């Protein structure tokens, strides 16, 4: 289970209001499932899987699975076969099994493409990489499934979550990775000149905002979820240098064509239903992540 999925499952389990089934390639073998009361189903997200049996009896399905990540995209056909087709089969299964609602975790950082201002949910998607393309295709497939049935949907276009629990060696999580590298006195590699701007959100805020949408958001609707604040990569590095008691070693690498120069989300729609009064600040998120990795060396 991924970084965001673990956080969401933890929040849902803590509430004690839900019977939770987790579908993943690997399931806990240490008694975690028995301790939490969570049901785990092991399987691969691929065409031909018996999704109908998986979702039978479910009121809500949260779809977070992706077989690729930005920066490591496959070609278009591989993305369609690996992500789009299984998603369509999942949605069809939800229709036949009379699931009440599907929440799809899309990508606020890739579906809108290049922009010079914060993107609204009403902006037309214009992805510049295959990761964003497959997210748009899945969004459309979910809307189509909803239009032709009683299935409700919500699409959440999430920005860039970071924080404790994220894999610092993975392809995602710029802030998490840089904090870990600073802690371990590794050279920090930056693609391009550091002018790329992103909307970073601390994991606790991201999980709560998603639950806000599920609990209070409109049905058959799209929500941007982020802080709504743009921060350049250079400013992230400066914040890490200013916040942490570590010496920073920085090296610039050539920029990547798959990275849009500016990606910030307009979150005014989310604010109408938000339970978050103040998002975790960048400095506070950096320090919390740093303290986590000091305690949990990886």
N, C-alpha and C positions, 0 to 999 in steps of 0.2 A: 504494500500500500504506500502511496506517495505521501509527500510532506503535507500537502493540503488535506488529503483524505484522512490522515491520522488525526489531524487537529479537529476536523469536523466530526469524526466518529467519537472522539473523546468528549467533545461538547455535547453531542446527542446522548451519549451514554450517561454523562453526568446528570442530565436533566431527569433521567428515569422515566421519561414519557413515551419512549419508543421501543419497539422490538426491532432490532437492527440486524440486517444481514449484510456482510461485506463479501464482495466478489473480488478475488485477487489471484494472481499466479502463485503466490506463496502464502500459506496460512500459518499462524503461530503454532508451534509445537511444544510450548512451555507451560501450558495451562492457562494462558492469557484469556482464551475464549471462554473457558469455564468460569474464570474469576469475574469477568465483566458481563457475562450473559449474552455476549455478542455471538451470533452465528456466522461462521466463516464458510464460504464455498470456494473451493479451489478450481480454477479453470483459466483458459486462455481467451482473451477477447478477440475472437476471430469468426469469420463467416462459417456458418454451420453449427455454431454452438446452440444448445437448447436454452435460449433465452426465455422462452415461455415458461419452462419449469422454474427458472431462476426467479422470475418476477411474479409468479402466481401468488395471489393474496396480498400483494403490496399495494399500499395507498400512495406511496411516493417513491420515485426512483431518482437518485442523484447520479448523473453520468459524469465522471471525472476522468475516465480512462483515455489515455493517448499513447500510442506506440512510438511517438517521436516528440522531440522538443525543439524549440527554435534554435537555429544555429547548427543543428545536426539533421536537417530535413532530408527525407527521401525524395525521389522523383515523384511526379504527380500520380502516376499509376500506382506506385507503391503506397502512397498516402491514401489513395482511394480504397485500395484493397485492404490496407491495414487498419484504417480508421473509419472511413465513410460507410462502406458496405456493412461492417458489423454494427455500426450505429443505426443504420436503417433497419436492420433485422431486429435489433433491440427495441426500437420504437414500434415496429410492427407487432412484436410480442407484447408490448405494453398495451397496445390497442386491443388485441385479442383477449388479453387477460384482464381487461377493464381496470388497469391501473389509473388512479385518479390524476396524477400529475408527474411529469418528468422535468427535472431541473438539469440543464446542460451547462457545464462549465466551459465557456468559450474563452477567447483570448482578447482582452482589451488592447494588448500591446502589438497584435499582428493583424487583426481583421480590418482595421481602418486604413492601414498603409501610411504613407508619408503625409504629414500635416504640419501646419504652422500654428495651430491653436488647439485647445482641449477639444476632444471629440465628444459629440453628443450621440446618444443612442439612435437618433434619427439620421445621422450621417450615413451615406452609402458606404458599404464596405469596399475596400480597394487593396486587398492584400498584395504584398510584393514577394512573399515566399510561400512555399507549398504548405507550411504549417498553418499559416493564416487561411490559405485557400481551403484546406480540409475542414477547418473550423466553420467557415462560412457555409460550406456545403452541408455540414451536419446541422447547423442552425436551420437552414432552409428545409432539410428533410424532416426535422422535428415540427416545424410550423405546418408543413404539408400533412403530416400524420395527425396533427391536432385539428386541422380544418376538415379532414375527412372522417372525424370520429368525435367522441366525447372527451378525449384525452386533453387535459390542460398542460400548458408548458410554461416554463420560465427559462430564459437564457441570461446567464450572468457572464458579462465580459470583464474578467478580472485583470488587474494590472500586474505588478511585479511583487509578489509576496516574498518575504525573507524572515529569518529569525531562527530561534532554537528549534532543533529537530530537522532542519534542512541539511541535506548531504553537502558538505563543503567541497566535495570532489566531483560533484555532478556538473551537468551542462547548464543548469539553471541556478539562479540565486546569486547575482553579482555581489550584493552587500554581504551575504553570508560567506561567500568565497573569499572576499577581500579581508573581512574581519579575521577569518581563520588563517589566512596567509600572513596577516600582520602579527597575530599571536605567535605563530610559529617561525617568524622571521624569514619567511619565504619572499621571493621577488614577486611583486604584484604586476601582472601583465594586463595592459589596457589596450583594447583594439581602437585604433585611430588616435585622435588628439584629445579625447576626453570630452568632446563637446556634445556627444549623444545625450539626449535628455529622456529620462524615464519617470514614471509615476510609481514610487516604491511604497508598499504598505506592509506594516508589521503583521506577522502571521495571526496574532490574537485578534487584531482588528479585522483582518480579512475573513477569518472564520465567523466572527460575530456579524459582520455585514452580510455574509451569505445567509446566515440564519435569519437575519432581519428580513431579507428578501423572501425567504421561504415562508416565514411566519406572517409577514405584513404586506408583502408586495402584491401588485396586481397580477392576476392570472393572464396567461397569453401575452407576456410582455418581456422586454429586454431591459436589463439594468447594468449600468457600468458600476464596477466596484473598485475603488482605489482611494488614495488620499486627495486626488484632484490637484496635486502639487507636483510640478516638474522639477527634477533635480538632475543636473548633468553628472556624468561619470567623474569628471574632474572635481566637482563639488563633493561627491561621495568620498573620494580619496582624501580630500582636504578635511572633511568631517571626521574620518577615521583617524587621520594624523593628529587632529586637534583633540579628539575625545579619548583616544587610547594611549596608555603609557608605553608605547612601542615605537621603535624607529621604523620608518616606512622605506622600503626599497621598491622603486617604480621603474617599469620598462614598458615602452610603447610598442605595440605590434601593428601591422597594417590593418586598416579598417576592413570590415566585412560588408559585402553588398546586401546581405540579408538583414542588416540592422537599419531600421528606419531612423532618420536623424532625430526626430521628435515624436514622442508618444506620451501624451498626457490625457487623462479622462475627465470629462465633465461629469460630476457626480451629483448635480442638483436634484435629479430624479430620486436617487437613493436617499438624499438628505431628508426628503419628505417622510420617509419611514424609518429613519435611522434611530437606533438606540445609543449610538456612540456620540458623546458630547465633544470629546477631544481625541483625535487620533494620536497614537504614540508618535512622538517626534522622532526625527531621524537620529539625533544624538542619543536619545534614550533607547531607541531600538538597537543601535550599534553597540551601546554599552551592555544591554541585556544579552545580546548575542555573544559578545565577548566573554561575559561572565559564565555563560552556559558552556562555551568551549573550553574555558579554563577548568571547569569541573568535569566535563565529559570530553576528554581527549579522544580524537578519532584518527 
